[in-house]
Structures are given as structure tokens and as C-alpha cells.
Amino acid sequence: TKIFIPNPVGPLENEGRLFPSFAEVWRRGGKPILRTPDLVRDNLPAPWLAEQYASEACRPGAADDRCLRPSGYVARNLDFVQLFLGRVRRLTGREYAIVVEPIETSEPLVRHNTEPCPQLADPEAEDRFWSSWIESLEL
């Protein structure tokens, strides 16, 4: 089975990616810069991606040519950052800011998968994700 990975975010996210780097700047008292505000990306919570992998790995039966395209929060980068900041404000009571300085990029304007994760329809799963992510960033 092939699993097409969108933009993983959350507590299992690699260091150096957008939100961990933003958190580092905020902890130092600065304002991080968002340079690609208009790119539309599929922000899939990494724990949900891990669940998808585990489910597929434990699926009985012979190997096949299945392709999975799990999808999370499809949004412009700026909109997703604002969603994130709203969740941070709601969970911690803290306000953080960013600076938007768009640059030209050769990346595709829109890139996303097609199969919404079932957790998106579960408010409790969503709340657990946001809480664990914000806690892992130590904001």
C-alpha cells in the first residue's frame, strides 16, 4: 500500500518545520516570519497519519496496490497559522504574533490529498490533537 503524505503537523512533527521553528522564535520573544502565506497545503496531524500507517500495517490480507491519500486541514498557510494561533490563545490564554513577508516560490500553489481523516468529524479527537500539539511545543 502506498500512503501519500501531506504536510504533517503536531507533536510528532520534525524539528525545523514551520511550527516548531515558530515556537522557538516565540520562546525567544521574537516574531517569526511567514514567507508563503498563500500556498494551500494539507496539514495532517502527524498522530492521525501514524494511526493510518498502523491501521494499514495491521490490516490482514495479501499485499495490494492500494493508494491512501489521508487529508487533514486543507487551508492557505496564513489561514492555518491563524487557526493555530486561535487554538493557542484559547488553550493557554497567550497571544503570539507573526510577520507576513511573502516571497516568490516555484512550489505549486495548491497541494492536498483527497480522503478526509475521520478524526476531523470528532470534536474530542480534534481537541486532544490541538492540546497535545500545543503542549509539545511548550508555549
C-alpha positions in Angstrom: 0.0 0.0 0.0 1.2 3.5 -0.8 0.3 6.3 1.6 0.7 9.8 0.2 1.9 12.1 2.9 0.6 15.6 3.0 2.2 18.2 5.4 2.4 16.5 8.8 1.9 18.8 11.8 1.7 18.2 15.5 3.5 16.6 18.4 5.3 14.1 16.1 6.4 16.8 13.7 10.1 17.1 12.8 12.2 19.8 14.3 12.9 22.7 11.9 9.5 22.6 10.3 7.2 25.7 10.4 5.5 25.4 13.8 8.5 24.1 15.8 10.6 26.9 14.3 7.8 29.5 15.1 7.7 28.2 18.7 11.4 28.6 19.1 11.2 32.3 17.9 8.3 33.0 20.2 10.2 31.5 23.2 13.0 33.9 22.5 10.5 36.8 22.5 10.5 37.4 18.7 8.0 37.3 15.9 8.5 34.6 13.3 8.2 35.3 9.6 5.7 33.5 7.3 7.0 33.7 3.8 4.5 31.6 1.9 1.1 32.8 3.2 -0.9 32.0 0.1 0.2 28.4 -0.5 -2.6 25.9 0.1 -1.4 22.9 2.0 -2.9 19.8 3.6 -2.0 20.0 7.2 -2.5 16.5 8.5 -2.0 15.9 12.2 1.0 13.6 12.5 -0.6 11.4 15.1 -3.5 10.8 12.8 -1.1 9.9 10.0 0.6 7.5 12.4 -2.8 5.9 13.1 -3.3 5.5 9.4 0.0 3.8 9.0 -0.6 1.5 12.0 -4.0 0.5 10.7 -2.7 -0.3 7.3 0.3 -2.2 8.6 -2.1 -4.4 10.8 -4.6 -4.9 8.0 -5.0 -8.7 7.3 -4.7 -9.9 3.8 -2.3 -10.0 0.9 -0.4 -7.1 -0.3 -2.2 -5.0 -2.9 -1.8 -1.8 -4.9 -3.9 0.4 -2.7 -3.1 4.1 -2.5 -4.2 6.1 0.5 -4.4 9.9 0.5 -5.3 10.9 4.0 -6.2 14.6 4.3 -6.4 16.9 7.3 -6.8 20.7 7.4 -6.6 22.0 3.8 -6.0 25.7 4.0 -3.8 28.6 3.0 -0.7 28.7 5.2 -1.8 32.0 6.7 -5.3 30.7 7.5 -3.8 27.6 9.2 -1.4 29.7 11.2 -4.3 31.9 12.3 -6.3 28.8 13.3 -3.3 27.6 15.3 -2.9 31.0 17.0 -6.6 30.9 17.9 -6.2 27.5 19.5 -3.1 28.6 21.4 -5.0 31.7 22.7 -8.0 29.5 23.7 -5.8 26.8 25.5 -3.1 29.0 27.0 -4.5 32.5 27.2 -1.3 33.7 25.5 -1.1 35.9 22.4 1.6 35.3 19.8 2.2 37.2 16.5 3.8 36.6 13.2 5.1 38.8 10.4 4.0 38.1 6.9 6.6 38.8 4.2 5.6 36.9 1.1 8.3 35.7 -1.3 8.1 34.3 -4.8 8.3 30.5 -4.9 8.3 27.8 -7.5 6.2 25.5 -5.4 2.7 24.6 -6.6 0.1 27.0 -5.2 -2.2 24.1 -4.1 -1.2 20.7 -2.9 -3.5 18.4 -0.9 -4.9 14.9 -0.6 -8.4 13.7 -1.1 -9.5 11.5 1.8 -10.5 13.4 4.9 -9.4 11.7 8.1 -12.3 10.6 10.3 -10.9 12.4 13.3 -11.9 15.7 11.7 -15.5 14.8 12.4 -14.8 14.0 16.1 -14.5 17.2 18.2 -12.9 15.2 21.1 -10.2 13.8 18.8 -9.6 17.3 17.4 -9.3 18.8 20.9 -6.9 16.1 22.0 -4.8 16.8 19.0 -4.6 20.6 19.5 -3.9 20.2 23.2 -1.2 17.7 22.8 0.4 19.7 20.0 0.4 23.0 21.8 1.7 21.3 25.0 4.5 19.6 23.0 5.6 23.0 21.7 5.9 24.3 25.3 4.1 27.5 24.5 
